[in-house]
Amino acid sequence: MRKLVVIGSINMDVVSNVNQFPQPGETIHSSGTSFFPGGKGANQAVAAASAGADCAMLGAVGLDPFGDTLIASLEDRQVRVKSVLSKEGTSGIAMITVNKEGENYIVLSEGANGRLTEEDVASEVNWDGVYAVLLQNEIPWQTTRYVIHSASKAGVRVWLNPAPARSIPEEVFPLLDTLIVNETEAGVVSSLRVDDVASAEMAADWIIAKGTSSVIITLGEQGCFYGNARGERVAVPAYRVKPVDTTAAGDTFIGAYAAACTDGMETEEALKFATAAAALTVTRPGAQSSIPTKDEILAFMDK
């Protein structure tokens, strides 16, 4: 198994369940509040390790009661945590409200994630033997940008999920092996409206023309679209399930896809595997607690 490194955020998700989202100025009752380890970086690392990858995490937690819990959650799912750093102040916190349809609103407080520096990366990462690095947008951009340049120079594949959405500097596109985005993120990156497979292909073509080797655009209930610089184009439909909570669905897709690729799976099969993993995730509450194992994904696909 080839090695995967995830560099990104680690959060505690505080999740409240409601029948419907409140209007501005309205106070409503929650049917319950739960605490789930999360964060896009940590979720993707857990998803990758659960799907069979040899995965290490570089990130930061605070010196608060959440810190040890967040590290333990990663360890429990077989993520290597030697490079998870403890920093002064609070851990990252995501305040999530989920309605009865499984949709969510998220307010993020970055905490220790905002204090992960280029120096931390330089001191903690050795690129020897690493197949790919997986990045998101919940740590400082200057740190992410440093990782992109460092990994690319070392010949390590760079997989970027620019979430939350932001534009990407021109010089970064050619350094990316794979850009993984949803419809909203694809629209921000390409300035094109993306809402179906046809428009996803147009956005992917635009991104590939900028120098990125391959692009994956997830489309929710419409599945996902893949394109690469060699002219390959693949559309994979979504599995039909009844959603309970969509939190971490995108992260699960990305982590499972990364695991499949590090295991040598062909692109279309890796996309189907990742789509199945995401489908399972939305049928369960929480972030990391909802992420399936490789055996669960394969059993779901067999059905």
Summary of the structure (lengths in Angstrom):
residues: 303
radius of gyration: 18.0
end to end distance: 26.7
largest distance: 53.8
contacts: 1124
relative contact order: 0.16
helix: 38%
strand: 26%
